[in-house]
């Protein structure tokens, strides 16, 4: 007598494809998080540049508040400006590094999608050499 409820068994290729889709989705979420962090850092840098422009035109002995580990510390414009330049340089370097990471992850994700046949390779930039 045949069983009334038969559960179709997924073949090995379907399981591999489902796993690839899950890995691709997780990588996309990670890439989106990196891109969001990058945008946040770029806004932070813009805000710092605006503050620097304002403080440059202010008298050197003018009171200014600077955040140190989440605590506002009263200083003068003259002492805050060099700290803001340092912080701005650090943020710029972080933006450059994160931008490279985002570009690298995009390339890896595109290669993974093509390798796993999640997308059809229509165009791949030939100006960049393959990294194998």
Long-range contacts (C-beta under 8 A, 24 or more apart in sequence): 17-116, 17-117, 20-112, 20-116, 20-118, 21-118, 23-112, 24-109, 24-112, 24-113, 24-116, 24-118, 27-105, 27-108, 27-109, 27-112, 28-109, 30-105, 31-102, 31-105, 31-106, 31-109, 34-98, 34-101, 34-102, 34-105, 35-102, 37-98, 38-95, 38-98, 38-99, 38-102, 41-91, 41-94, 41-95, 41-98, 42-95, 44-91, 45-88, 45-91, 45-92, 45-95, 48-84, 48-87, 48-88, 48-91, 49-88, 51-84, 52-81, 52-84, 52-85, 52-88, 55-80, 55-81, 55-84, 56-81, 107-131
